[in-house]
């Protein structure tokens, strides 16, 4: 699997194929950008995680960082 970018309508969503587990990992920030049309999806996701944790929601505690290529071409840590 070599496709690293997935298209969702007109938006790009970064993705990585995990050959060991045979599954795709997607950038949560990119998904948030598509779903919310937020100007700053990173800030939106950060605030959403903060609010969910404050409510005791356990879904965000298992998010691990994954390095993906950013718009500037550098590998940056993102939530998977």
mmCIF file of the N, C-alpha and C atoms, coordinates in Angstrom:
data_MODEL
# 
_entry.id   MODEL 
# 
loop_
_atom_site.group_PDB 
_atom_site.id 
_atom_site.type_symbol 
_atom_site.label_atom_id 
_atom_site.label_alt_id 
_atom_site.label_comp_id 
_atom_site.label_asym_id 
_atom_site.label_entity_id 
_atom_site.label_seq_id 
_atom_site.pdbx_PDB_ins_code 
_atom_site.Cartn_x 
_atom_site.Cartn_y 
_atom_site.Cartn_z 
_atom_site.occupancy 
_atom_site.B_iso_or_equiv 
_atom_site.pdbx_formal_charge 
_atom_site.auth_seq_id 
_atom_site.auth_comp_id 
_atom_site.auth_asym_id 
_atom_site.auth_atom_id 
_atom_site.pdbx_PDB_model_num 
ATOM 1   N N  . UNK A 1 1  ? 0.848   -1.180 0.000  1.00 0.00 ? 1  UNK A N  1 
ATOM 2   C CA . UNK A 1 1  ? 0.000   0.000  0.000  1.00 0.00 ? 1  UNK A CA 1 
ATOM 3   C C  . UNK A 1 1  ? 0.892   1.241  0.000  1.00 0.00 ? 1  UNK A C  1 
ATOM 4   N N  . UNK A 1 2  ? 0.764   2.040  -1.021 1.00 0.00 ? 2  UNK A N  1 
ATOM 5   C CA . UNK A 1 2  ? 1.635   3.200  -1.124 1.00 0.00 ? 2  UNK A CA 1 
ATOM 6   C C  . UNK A 1 2  ? 0.898   4.526  -1.011 1.00 0.00 ? 2  UNK A C  1 
ATOM 7   N N  . UNK A 1 3  ? -0.424  4.551  -1.099 1.00 0.00 ? 3  UNK A N  1 
ATOM 8   C CA . UNK A 1 3  ? -1.172  5.796  -0.991 1.00 0.00 ? 3  UNK A CA 1 
ATOM 9   C C  . UNK A 1 3  ? -1.018  6.381  0.399  1.00 0.00 ? 3  UNK A C  1 
ATOM 10  N N  . UNK A 1 4  ? -0.459  7.573  0.499  1.00 0.00 ? 4  UNK A N  1 
ATOM 11  C CA . UNK A 1 4  ? -0.275  8.219  1.793  1.00 0.00 ? 4  UNK A CA 1 
ATOM 12  C C  . UNK A 1 4  ? -1.322  9.296  2.037  1.00 0.00 ? 4  UNK A C  1 
ATOM 13  N N  . UNK A 1 5  ? -1.965  9.756  0.970  1.00 0.00 ? 5  UNK A N  1 
ATOM 14  C CA . UNK A 1 5  ? -2.977  10.808 1.078  1.00 0.00 ? 5  UNK A CA 1 
ATOM 15  C C  . UNK A 1 5  ? -4.302  10.249 0.569  1.00 0.00 ? 5  UNK A C  1 
ATOM 16  N N  . UNK A 1 6  ? -5.342  10.452 1.332  1.00 0.00 ? 6  UNK A N  1 
ATOM 17  C CA . UNK A 1 6  ? -6.687  10.041 0.929  1.00 0.00 ? 6  UNK A CA 1 
ATOM 18  C C  . UNK A 1 6  ? -7.485  11.308 0.659  1.00 0.00 ? 6  UNK A C  1 
ATOM 19  N N  . UNK A 1 7  ? -8.334  11.250 -0.326 1.00 0.00 ? 7  UNK A N  1 
ATOM 20  C CA . UNK A 1 7  ? -9.177  12.400 -0.625 1.00 0.00 ? 7  UNK A CA 1 
ATOM 21  C C  . UNK A 1 7  ? -10.556 12.189 -0.032 1.00 0.00 ? 7  UNK A C  1 
ATOM 22  N N  . UNK A 1 8  ? -11.028 13.194 0.635  1.00 0.00 ? 8  UNK A N  1 
ATOM 23  C CA . UNK A 1 8  ? -12.368 13.187 1.189  1.00 0.00 ? 8  UNK A CA 1 
ATOM 24  C C  . UNK A 1 8  ? -13.041 14.417 0.614  1.00 0.00 ? 8  UNK A C  1 
ATOM 25  N N  . UNK A 1 9  ? -13.835 14.198 -0.408 1.00 0.00 ? 9  UNK A N  1 
ATOM 26  C CA . UNK A 1 9  ? -14.419 15.302 -1.155 1.00 0.00 ? 9  UNK A CA 1 
ATOM 27  C C  . UNK A 1 9  ? -13.264 16.084 -1.764 1.00 0.00 ? 9  UNK A C  1 
ATOM 28  N N  . UNK A 1 10 ? -13.044 17.321 -1.365 1.00 0.00 ? 10 UNK A N  1 
ATOM 29  C CA . UNK A 1 10 ? -11.931 18.099 -1.904 1.00 0.00 ? 10 UNK A CA 1 
ATOM 30  C C  . UNK A 1 10 ? -10.801 18.268 -0.897 1.00 0.00 ? 10 UNK A C  1 
ATOM 31  N N  . UNK A 1 11 ? -10.911 17.629 0.249  1.00 0.00 ? 11 UNK A N  1 
ATOM 32  C CA . UNK A 1 11 ? -9.901  17.756 1.299  1.00 0.00 ? 11 UNK A CA 1 
ATOM 33  C C  . UNK A 1 11 ? -8.931  16.576 1.257  1.00 0.00 ? 11 UNK A C  1 
ATOM 34  N N  . UNK A 1 12 ? -7.713  16.828 1.673  1.00 0.00 ? 12 UNK A N  1 
ATOM 35  C CA . UNK A 1 12 ? -6.729  15.764 1.789  1.00 0.00 ? 12 UNK A CA 1 
ATOM 36  C C  . UNK A 1 12 ? -6.690  15.273 3.231  1.00 0.00 ? 12 UNK A C  1 
ATOM 37  N N  . UNK A 1 13 ? -6.608  13.961 3.390  1.00 0.00 ? 13 UNK A N  1 
ATOM 38  C CA . UNK A 1 13 ? -6.502  13.351 4.711  1.00 0.00 ? 13 UNK A CA 1 
ATOM 39  C C  . UNK A 1 13 ? -5.262  12.460 4.697  1.00 0.00 ? 13 UNK A C  1 
ATOM 40  N N  . UNK A 1 14 ? -4.308  12.781 5.575  1.00 0.00 ? 14 UNK A N  1 
ATOM 41  C CA . UNK A 1 14 ? -3.082  11.983 5.630  1.00 0.00 ? 14 UNK A CA 1 
ATOM 42  C C  . UNK A 1 14 ? -3.370  10.608 6.221  1.00 0.00 ? 14 UNK A C  1 
ATOM 43  N N  . UNK A 1 15 ? -2.710  9.606  5.647  1.00 0.00 ? 15 UNK A N  1 
ATOM 44  C CA . UNK A 1 15 ? -2.932  8.228  6.080  1.00 0.00 ? 15 UNK A CA 1 
ATOM 45  C C  . UNK A 1 15 ? -1.629  7.443  5.991  1.00 0.00 ? 15 UNK A C  1 
ATOM 46  N N  . UNK A 1 16 ? -1.501  6.448  6.852  1.00 0.00 ? 16 UNK A N  1 
ATOM 47  C CA . UNK A 1 16 ? -0.346  5.545  6.857  1.00 0.00 ? 16 UNK A CA 1 
ATOM 48  C C  . UNK A 1 16 ? -0.852  4.118  6.918  1.00 0.00 ? 16 UNK A C  1 
ATOM 49  N N  . UNK A 1 17 ? -0.300  3.247  6.110  1.00 0.00 ? 17 UNK A N  1 
ATOM 50  C CA . UNK A 1 17 ? -0.653  1.837  6.115  1.00 0.00 ? 17 UNK A CA 1 
ATOM 51  C C  . UNK A 1 17 ? 0.272   1.105  7.083  1.00 0.00 ? 17 UNK A C  1 
ATOM 52  N N  . UNK A 1 18 ? -0.282  0.370  8.031  1.00 0.00 ? 18 UNK A N  1 
ATOM 53  C CA . UNK A 1 18 ? 0.469   -0.437 8.995  1.00 0.00 ? 18 UNK A CA 1 
ATOM 54  C C  . UNK A 1 18 ? 0.499   -1.871 8.470  1.00 0.00 ? 18 UNK A C  1 
ATOM 55  N N  . UNK A 1 19 ? 1.629   -2.266 7.910  1.00 0.00 ? 19 UNK A N  1 
ATOM 56  C CA . UNK A 1 19 ? 1.728   -3.599 7.308  1.00 0.00 ? 19 UNK A CA 1 
ATOM 57  C C  . UNK A 1 19 ? 1.673   -4.707 8.351  1.00 0.00 ? 19 UNK A C  1 
ATOM 58  N N  . UNK A 1 20 ? 2.162   -4.444 9.550  1.00 0.00 ? 20 UNK A N  1 
ATOM 59  C CA . UNK A 1 20 ? 2.144   -5.465 10.606 1.00 0.00 ? 20 UNK A CA 1 
ATOM 60  C C  . UNK A 1 20 ? 0.716   -5.830 11.016 1.00 0.00 ? 20 UNK A C  1 
ATOM 61  N N  . UNK A 1 21 ? -0.131  -4.819 11.134 1.00 0.00 ? 21 UNK A N  1 
ATOM 62  C CA . UNK A 1 21 ? -1.511  -5.039 11.586 1.00 0.00 ? 21 UNK A CA 1 
ATOM 63  C C  . UNK A 1 21 ? -2.523  -4.988 10.443 1.00 0.00 ? 21 UNK A C  1 
ATOM 64  N N  . UNK A 1 22 ? -2.036  -4.692 9.245  1.00 0.00 ? 22 UNK A N  1 
ATOM 65  C CA . UNK A 1 22 ? -2.868  -4.607 8.049  1.00 0.00 ? 22 UNK A CA 1 
ATOM 66  C C  . UNK A 1 22 ? -4.086  -3.691 8.234  1.00 0.00 ? 22 UNK A C  1 
ATOM 67  N N  . UNK A 1 23 ? -3.780  -2.446 8.609  1.00 0.00 ? 23 UNK A N  1 
ATOM 68  C CA . UNK A 1 23 ? -4.845  -1.463 8.746  1.00 0.00 ? 23 UNK A CA 1 
ATOM 69  C C  . UNK A 1 23 ? -4.299  -0.058 8.496  1.00 0.00 ? 23 UNK A C  1 
ATOM 70  N N  . UNK A 1 24 ? -5.205  0.841  8.192  1.00 0.00 ? 24 UNK A N  1 
ATOM 71  C CA . UNK A 1 24 ? -4.857  2.234  7.945  1.00 0.00 ? 24 UNK A CA 1 
ATOM 72  C C  . UNK A 1 24 ? -4.936  3.041  9.234  1.00 0.00 ? 24 UNK A C  1 
ATOM 73  N N  . UNK A 1 25 ? -4.053  4.033  9.356  1.00 0.00 ? 25 UNK A N  1 
ATOM 74  C CA . UNK A 1 25 ? -4.114  5.047  10.408 1.00 0.00 ? 25 UNK A CA 1 
ATOM 75  C C  . UNK A 1 25 ? -4.333  6.376  9.714  1.00 0.00 ? 25 UNK A C  1 
ATOM 76  N N  . UNK A 1 26 ? -5.257  7.176  10.227 1.00 0.00 ? 26 UNK A N  1 
ATOM 77  C CA . UNK A 1 26 ? -5.579  8.465  9.631  1.00 0.00 ? 26 UNK A CA 1 
ATOM 78  C C  . UNK A 1 26 ? -5.296  9.582  10.625 1.00 0.00 ? 26 UNK A C  1 
ATOM 79  N N  . UNK A 1 27 ? -4.976  10.741 10.120 1.00 0.00 ? 27 UNK A N  1 
ATOM 80  C CA . UNK A 1 27 ? -4.735  11.905 10.957 1.00 0.00 ? 27 UNK A CA 1 
ATOM 81  C C  . UNK A 1 27 ? -6.065  12.449 11.470 1.00 0.00 ? 27 UNK A C  1 
ATOM 82  N N  . UNK A 1 28 ? -6.227  12.463 12.785 1.00 0.00 ? 28 UNK A N  1 
ATOM 83  C CA . UNK A 1 28 ? -7.455  12.972 13.400 1.00 0.00 ? 28 UNK A CA 1 
ATOM 84  C C  . UNK A 1 28 ? -7.631  14.454 13.072 1.00 0.00 ? 28 UNK A C  1 
ATOM 85  N N  . UNK A 1 29 ? -6.543  15.188 13.064 1.00 0.00 ? 29 UNK A N  1 
ATOM 86  C CA . UNK A 1 29 ? -6.626  16.620 12.772 1.00 0.00 ? 29 UNK A CA 1 
ATOM 87  C C  . UNK A 1 29 ? -7.173  16.839 11.362 1.00 0.00 ? 29 UNK A C  1 
ATOM 88  N N  . UNK A 1 30 ? -6.753  16.026 10.411 1.00 0.00 ? 30 UNK A N  1 
ATOM 89  C CA . UNK A 1 30 ? -7.262  16.156 9.044  1.00 0.00 ? 30 UNK A CA 1 
ATOM 90  C C  . UNK A 1 30 ? -8.746  15.810 8.984  1.00 0.00 ? 30 UNK A C  1 
ATOM 91  N N  . UNK A 1 31 ? -9.159  14.795 9.724  1.00 0.00 ? 31 UNK A N  1 
ATOM 92  C CA . UNK A 1 31 ? -10.575 14.413 9.766  1.00 0.00 ? 31 UNK A CA 1 
ATOM 93  C C  . UNK A 1 31 ? -11.403 15.538 10.398 1.00 0.00 ? 31 UNK A C  1 
ATOM 94  N N  . UNK A 1 32 ? -10.887 16.118 11.490 1.00 0.00 ? 32 UNK A N  1 
ATOM 95  C CA . UNK A 1 32 ? -11.575 17.244 12.147 1.00 0.00 ? 32 UNK A CA 1 
ATOM 96  C C  . UNK A 1 32 ? -11.713 18.408 11.170 1.00 0.00 ? 32 UNK A C  1 
ATOM 97  N N  . UNK A 1 33 ? -10.681 18.671 10.391 1.00 0.00 ? 33 UNK A N  1 
ATOM 98  C CA . UNK A 1 33 ? -10.734 19.765 9.411  1.00 0.00 ? 33 UNK A CA 1 
ATOM 99  C C  . UNK A 1 33 ? -11.843 19.526 8.389  1.00 0.00 ? 33 UNK A C  1 
ATOM 100 N N  . UNK A 1 34 ? -11.984 18.290 7.942  1.00 0.00 ? 34 UNK A N  1 
ATOM 101 C CA . UNK A 1 34 ? -13.021 17.959 6.962  1.00 0.00 ? 34 UNK A CA 1 
ATOM 102 C C  . UNK A 1 34 ? -14.411 18.104 7.574  1.00 0.00 ? 34 UNK A C  1 
ATOM 103 N N  . UNK A 1 35 ? -14.585 17.564 8.772  1.00 0.00 ? 35 UNK A N  1 
ATOM 104 C CA . UNK A 1 35 ? -15.915 17.536 9.387  1.00 0.00 ? 35 UNK A CA 1 
ATOM 105 C C  . UNK A 1 35 ? -16.385 18.882 9.912  1.00 0.00 ? 35 UNK A C  1 
ATOM 106 N N  . UNK A 1 36 ? -15.461 19.701 10.387 1.00 0.00 ? 36 UNK A N  1 
ATOM 107 C CA . UNK A 1 36 ? -15.855 20.968 11.019 1.00 0.00 ? 36 UNK A CA 1 
ATOM 108 C C  . UNK A 1 36 ? -15.630 22.189 10.136 1.00 0.00 ? 36 UNK A C  1 
ATOM 109 N N  . UNK A 1 37 ? -14.820 22.039 9.101  1.00 0.00 ? 37 UNK A N  1 
ATOM 110 C CA . UNK A 1 37 ? -14.424 23.166 8.255  1.00 0.00 ? 37 UNK A CA 1 
ATOM 111 C C  . UNK A 1 37 ? -13.800 24.279 9.089  1.00 0.00 ? 37 UNK A C  1 
ATOM 112 N N  . UNK A 1 38 ? -13.114 23.894 10.149 1.00 0.00 ? 38 UNK A N  1 
ATOM 113 C CA . UNK A 1 38 ? -12.468 24.838 11.057 1.00 0.00 ? 38 UNK A CA 1 
ATOM 114 C C  . UNK A 1 38 ? -11.270 25.501 10.375 1.00 0.00 ? 38 UNK A C  1 
ATOM 115 N N  . UNK A 1 39 ? -11.041 26.763 10.709 1.00 0.00 ? 39 UNK A N  1 
ATOM 116 C CA . UNK A 1 39 ? -9.889  27.491 10.191 1.00 0.00 ? 39 UNK A CA 1 
ATOM 117 C C  . UNK A 1 39 ? -8.599  26.909 10.785 1.00 0.00 ? 39 UNK A C  1 
ATOM 118 N N  . UNK A 1 40 ? -8.648  26.496 12.043 1.00 0.00 ? 40 UNK A N  1 
ATOM 119 C CA . UNK A 1 40 ? -7.487  25.919 12.724 1.00 0.00 ? 40 UNK A CA 1 
ATOM 120 C C  . UNK A 1 40 ? -7.900  24.582 13.346 1.00 0.00 ? 40 UNK A C  1 
ATOM 121 N N  . UNK A 1 41 ? -7.826  23.532 12.548 1.00 0.00 ? 41 UNK A N  1 
ATOM 122 C CA . UNK A 1 41 ? -8.276  22.211 12.992 1.00 0.00 ? 41 UNK A CA 1 
ATOM 123 C C  . UNK A 1 41 ? -7.438  21.676 14.154 1.00 0.00 ? 41 UNK A C  1 
ATOM 124 N N  . UNK A 1 42 ? -6.170  22.031 14.216 1.00 0.00 ? 42 UNK A N  1 
ATOM 125 C CA . UNK A 1 42 ? -5.313  21.579 15.316 1.00 0.00 ? 42 UNK A CA 1 
ATOM 126 C C  . UNK A 1 42 ? -5.806  22.155 16.639 1.00 0.00 ? 42 UNK A C  1 
ATOM 127 N N  . UNK A 1 43 ? -6.097  23.452 16.660 1.00 0.00 ? 43 UNK A N  1 
ATOM 128 C CA . UNK A 1 43 ? -6.613  24.092 17.875 1.00 0.00 ? 43 UNK A CA 1 
ATOM 129 C C  . UNK A 1 43 ? -7.990  23.538 18.230 1.00 0.00 ? 43 UNK A C  1 
ATOM 130 N N  . UNK A 1 44 ? -8.820  23.299 17.223 1.00 0.00 ? 44 UNK A N  1 
ATOM 131 C CA . UNK A 1 44 ? -10.157 22.735 17.439 1.00 0.00 ? 44 UNK A CA 1 
ATOM 132 C C  . UNK A 1 44 ? -10.041 21.367 18.100 1.00 0.00 ? 44 UNK A C  1 
ATOM 133 N N  . UNK A 1 45 ? -9.167  20.494 17.580 1.00 0.00 ? 45 UNK A N  1 
ATOM 134 C CA . UNK A 1 45 ? -8.989  19.149 18.132 1.00 0.00 ? 45 UNK A CA 1 
ATOM 135 C C  . UNK A 1 45 ? -8.422  19.214 19.552 1.00 0.00 ? 45 UNK A C  1 
ATOM 136 N N  . UNK A 1 46 ? -7.454  20.093 19.777 1.00 0.00 ? 46 UNK A N  1 
ATOM 137 C CA . UNK A 1 46 ? -6.855  20.242 21.106 1.00 0.00 ? 46 UNK A CA 1 
ATOM 138 C C  . UNK A 1 46 ? -7.915  20.644 22.133 1.00 0.00 ? 46 UNK A C  1 
ATOM 139 N N  . UNK A 1 47 ? -8.766  21.622 21.777 1.00 0.00 ? 47 UNK A N  1 
ATOM 140 C CA . UNK A 1 47 ? -9.821  22.086 22.684 1.00 0.00 ? 47 UNK A CA 1 
ATOM 141 C C  . UNK A 1 47 ? -10.880 21.005 22.900 1.00 0.00 ? 47 UNK A C  1 
ATOM 142 N N  . UNK A 1 48 ? -11.237 20.288 21.831 1.00 0.00 ? 48 UNK A N  1 
ATOM 143 C CA . UNK A 1 48 ? -12.210 19.205 21.944 1.00 0.00 ? 48 UNK A CA 1 
ATOM 144 C C  . UNK A 1 48 ? -11.700 18.104 22.870 1.00 0.00 ? 48 UNK A C  1 
ATOM 145 N N  . UNK A 1 49 ? -10.421 17.718 22.723 1.00 0.00 ? 49 UNK A N  1 
ATOM 146 C CA . UNK A 1 49 ? -9.830  16.704 23.619 1.00 0.00 ? 49 UNK A CA 1 
ATOM 147 C C  . UNK A 1 49 ? -9.872  17.167 25.062 1.00 0.00 ? 49 UNK A C  1 
ATOM 148 N N  . UNK A 1 50 ? -9.541  18.447 25.276 1.00 0.00 ? 50 UNK A N  1 
ATOM 149 C CA . UNK A 1 50 ? -9.546  19.012 26.625 1.00 0.00 ? 50 UNK A CA 1 
ATOM 150 C C  . UNK A 1 50 ? -10.946 18.926 27.240 1.00 0.00 ? 50 UNK A C  1 
ATOM 151 N N  . UNK A 1 51 ? -11.952 19.291 26.475 1.00 0.00 ? 51 UNK A N  1 
ATOM 152 C CA . UNK A 1 51 ? -13.335 19.266 26.974 1.00 0.00 ? 51 UNK A CA 1 
ATOM 153 C C  . UNK A 1 51 ? -13.804 17.830 27.236 1.00 0.00 ? 51 UNK A C  1 
ATOM 154 N N  . UNK A 1 52 ? -13.482 16.917 26.338 1.00 0.00 ? 52 UNK A N  1 
ATOM 155 C CA . UNK A 1 52 ? -13.880 15.523 26.518 1.00 0.00 ? 52 UNK A CA 1 
ATOM 156 C C  . UNK A 1 52 ? -13.226 14.906 27.755 1.00 0.00 ? 52 UNK A C  1 
ATOM 157 N N  . UNK A 1 53 ? -11.942 15.200 27.962 1.00 0.00 ? 53 UNK A N  1 
ATOM 158 C CA . UNK A 1 53 ? -11.251 14.681 29.146 1.00 0.00 ? 53 UNK A CA 1 
ATOM 159 C C  . UNK A 1 53 ? -11.868 15.248 30.417 1.00 0.00 ? 53 UNK A C  1 
ATOM 160 N N  . UNK A 1 54 ? -12.233 16.537 30.400 1.00 0.00 ? 54 UNK A N  1 
ATOM 161 C CA . UNK A 1 54 ? -12.858 17.171 31.564 1.00 0.00 ? 54 UNK A CA 1 
ATOM 162 C C  . UNK A 1 54 ? -14.202 16.531 31.889 1.00 0.00 ? 54 UNK A C  1 
ATOM 163 N N  . UNK A 1 55 ? -14.893 16.021 30.864 1.00 0.00 ? 55 UNK A N  1 
ATOM 164 C CA . UNK A 1 55 ? -16.178 15.344 31.066 1.00 0.00 ? 55 UNK A CA 1 
ATOM 165 C C  . UNK A 1 55 ? -15.995 13.884 31.473 1.00 0.00 ? 55 UNK A C  1 
ATOM 166 N N  . UNK A 1 56 ? -14.748 13.427 31.499 1.00 0.00 ? 56 UNK A N  1 
ATOM 167 C CA . UNK A 1 56 ? -14.484 12.042 31.867 1.00 0.00 ? 56 UNK A CA 1 
ATOM 168 C C  . UNK A 1 56 ? -14.589 11.068 30.708 1.00 0.00 ? 56 UNK A C  1 
ATOM 169 N N  . UNK A 1 57 ? -14.608 11.578 29.489 1.00 0.00 ? 57 UNK A N  1 
ATOM 170 C CA . UNK A 1 57 ? -14.690 10.726 28.303 1.00 0.00 ? 57 UNK A CA 1 
ATOM 171 C C  . UNK A 1 57 ? -13.375 9.983  28.119 1.00 0.00 ? 57 UNK A C  1 
ATOM 172 N N  . UNK A 1 58 ? -13.449 8.686  27.970 1.00 0.00 ? 58 UNK A N  1 
ATOM 173 C CA . UNK A 1 58 ? -12.245 7.860  27.865 1.00 0.00 ? 58 UNK A CA 1 
ATOM 174 C C  . UNK A 1 58 ? -11.762 7.662  26.432 1.00 0.00 ? 58 UNK A C  1 
ATOM 175 N N  . UNK A 1 59 ? -12.515 8.107  25.445 1.00 0.00 ? 59 UNK A N  1 
ATOM 176 C CA . UNK A 1 59 ? -12.133 7.833  24.058 1.00 0.00 ? 59 UNK A CA 1 
ATOM 177 C C  . UNK A 1 59 ? -10.860 8.533  23.627 1.00 0.00 ? 59 UNK A C  1 
ATOM 178 N N  . UNK A 1 60 ? -10.542 9.670  24.211 1.00 0.00 ? 60 UNK A N  1 
ATOM 179 C CA . UNK A 1 60 ? -9.361  10.409 23.782 1.00 0.00 ? 60 UNK A CA 1 
ATOM 180 C C  . UNK A 1 60 ? -8.104  10.038 24.552 1.00 0.00 ? 60 UNK A C  1 
ATOM 181 N N  . UNK A 1 61 ? -8.220  9.274  25.611 1.00 0.00 ? 61 UNK A N  1 
ATOM 182 C CA . UNK A 1 61 ? -7.028  8.946  26.395 1.00 0.00 ? 61 UNK A CA 1 
ATOM 183 C C  . UNK A 1 61 ? -6.127  7.957  25.679 1.00 0.00 ? 61 UNK A C  1 
ATOM 184 N N  . UNK A 1 62 ? -6.669  7.210  24.720 1.00 0.00 ? 62 UNK A N  1 
ATOM 185 C CA . UNK A 1 62 ? -5.882  6.213  24.011 1.00 0.00 ? 62 UNK A CA 1 
ATOM 186 C C  . UNK A 1 62 ? -5.230  6.717  22.741 1.00 0.00 ? 62 UNK A C  1 
ATOM 187 N N  . UNK A 1 63 ? -5.280  8.026  22.470 1.00 0.00 ? 63 UNK A N  1 
ATOM 188 C CA . UNK A 1 63 ? -4.672  8.564  21.261 1.00 0.00 ? 63 UNK A CA 1 
ATOM 189 C C  . UNK A 1 63 ? -3.160  8.633  21.411 1.00 0.00 ? 63 UNK A C  1 
ATOM 190 N N  . UNK A 1 64 ? -2.479  8.102  20.437 1.00 0.00 ? 64 UNK A N  1 
ATOM 191 C CA . UNK A 1 64 ? -1.020  8.115  20.445 1.00 0.00 ? 64 UNK A CA 1 
ATOM 192 C C  . UNK A 1 64 ? -0.525  8.969  19.291 1.00 0.00 ? 64 UNK A C  1 
ATOM 193 N N  . UNK A 1 65 ? 0.600   9.592  19.485 1.00 0.00 ? 65 UNK A N  1 
ATOM 194 C CA . UNK A 1 65 ? 1.182   10.402 18.430 1.00 0.00 ? 65 UNK A CA 1 
ATOM 195 C C  . UNK A 1 65 ? 1.746   9.543  17.312 1.00 0.00 ? 65 UNK A C  1 
ATOM 196 N N  . UNK A 1 66 ? 1.638   10.020 16.107 1.00 0.00 ? 66 UNK A N  1 
ATOM 197 C CA . UNK A 1 66 ? 2.152   9.335  14.935 1.00 0.00 ? 66 UNK A CA 1 
ATOM 198 C C  . UNK A 1 66 ? 2.761   10.402 14.038 1.00 0.00 ? 66 UNK A C  1 
ATOM 199 N N  . UNK A 1 67 ? 3.990   10.181 13.581 1.00 0.00 ? 67 UNK A N  1 
ATOM 200 C CA . UNK A 1 67 ? 4.613   11.165 12.701 1.00 0.00 ? 67 UNK A CA 1 
ATOM 201 C C  . UNK A 1 67 ? 4.070   11.007 11.294 1.00 0.00 ? 67 UNK A C  1 
ATOM 202 N N  . UNK A 1 68 ? 3.582   12.133 10.766 1.00 0.00 ? 68 UNK A N  1 
ATOM 203 C CA . UNK A 1 68 ? 3.085   12.184 9.396  1.00 0.00 ? 68 UNK A CA 1 
ATOM 204 C C  . UNK A 1 68 ? 3.642   13.438 8.749  1.00 0.00 ? 68 UNK A C  1 
ATOM 205 N N  . UNK A 1 69 ? 3.700   13.414 7.428  1.00 0.00 ? 69 UNK A N  1 
ATOM 206 C CA . UNK A 1 69 ? 4.234   14.549 6.709  1.00 0.00 ? 69 UNK A CA 1 
ATOM 207 C C  . UNK A 1 69 ? 3.273   15.732 6.791  1.00 0.00 ? 69 UNK A C  1 
ATOM 208 N N  . UNK A 1 70 ? 3.795   16.865 7.214  1.00 0.00 ? 70 UNK A N  1 
ATOM 209 C CA . UNK A 1 70 ? 3.007   18.093 7.334  1.00 0.00 ? 70 UNK A CA 1 
ATOM 210 C C  . UNK A 1 70 ? 3.024   18.852 6.005  1.00 0.00 ? 70 UNK A C  1 
ATOM 211 N N  . UNK A 1 71 ? 2.264   19.921 5.938  1.00 0.00 ? 71 UNK A N  1 
ATOM 212 C CA . UNK A 1 71 ? 2.182   20.725 4.718  1.00 0.00 ? 71 UNK A CA 1 
ATOM 213 C C  . UNK A 1 71 ? 3.537   21.288 4.301  1.00 0.00 ? 71 UNK A C  1 
ATOM 214 N N  . UNK A 1 72 ? 4.420   21.509 5.286  1.00 0.00 ? 72 UNK A N  1 
ATOM 215 C CA . UNK A 1 72 ? 5.753   22.048 4.973  1.00 0.00 ? 72 UNK A CA 1 
ATOM 216 C C  . UNK A 1 72 ? 6.748   20.954 4.554  1.00 0.00 ? 72 UNK A C  1 
ATOM 217 N N  . UNK A 1 73 ? 6.275   19.700 4.470  1.00 0.00 ? 73 UNK A N  1 
ATOM 218 C CA . UNK A 1 73 ? 7.130   18.587 4.035  1.00 0.00 ? 73 UNK A CA 1 
ATOM 219 C C  . UNK A 1 73 ? 7.867   17.879 5.156  1.00 0.00 ? 73 UNK A C  1 
ATOM 220 N N  . UNK A 1 74 ? 7.812   18.426 6.364  1.00 0.00 ? 74 UNK A N  1 
ATOM 221 C CA . UNK A 1 74 ? 8.512   17.819 7.500  1.00 0.00 ? 74 UNK A CA 1 
ATOM 222 C C  . UNK A 1 74 ? 7.625   16.780 8.181  1.00 0.00 ? 74 UNK A C  1 
ATOM 223 N N  . UNK A 1 75 ? 8.258   15.808 8.824  1.00 0.00 ? 75 UNK A N  1 
ATOM 224 C CA . UNK A 1 75 ? 7.540   14.799 9.600  1.00 0.00 ? 75 UNK A CA 1 
ATOM 225 C C  . UNK A 1 75 ? 7.219   15.395 10.962 1.00 0.00 ? 75 UNK A C  1 
ATOM 226 N N  . UNK A 1 76 ? 5.939   15.498 11.275 1.00 0.00 ? 76 UNK A N  1 
ATOM 227 C CA . UNK A 1 76 ? 5.515   16.083 12.553 1.00 0.00 ? 76 UNK A CA 1 
ATOM 228 C C  . UNK A 1 76 ? 4.585   15.125 13.271 1.00 0.00 ? 76 UNK A C  1 
ATOM 229 N N  . UNK A 1 77 ? 4.616   15.188 14.596 1.00 0.00 ? 77 UNK A N  1 
ATOM 230 C CA . UNK A 1 77 ? 3.771   14.334 15.422 1.00 0.00 ? 77 UNK A CA 1 
ATOM 231 C C  . UNK A 1 77 ? 2.323   14.798 15.334 1.00 0.00 ? 77 UNK A C  1 
ATOM 232 N N  . UNK A 1 78 ? 1.421   13.851 15.107 1.00 0.00 ? 78 UNK A N  1 
ATOM 233 C CA . UNK A 1 78 ? -0.011  14.142 15.033 1.00 0.00 ? 78 UNK A CA 1 
ATOM 234 C C  . UNK A 1 78 ? -0.754  13.041 15.774 1.00 0.00 ? 78 UNK A C  1 
ATOM 235 N N  . UNK A 1 79 ? -1.982  13.294 16.136 1.00 0.00 ? 79 UNK A N  1 
ATOM 236 C CA . UNK A 1 79 ? -2.796  12.243 16.749 1.00 0.00 ? 79 UNK A CA 1 
ATOM 237 C C  . UNK A 1 79 ? -3.270  11.313 15.660 1.00 0.00 ? 79 UNK A C  1 
ATOM 238 N N  . UNK A 1 80 ? -3.297  10.027 15.986 1.00 0.00 ? 80 UNK A N  1 
ATOM 239 C CA . UNK A 1 80 ? -3.773  9.044  15.005 1.00 0.00 ? 80 UNK A CA 1 
ATOM 240 C C  . UNK A 1 80 ? -5.227  8.761  15.231 1.00 0.00 ? 80 UNK A C  1 
# 
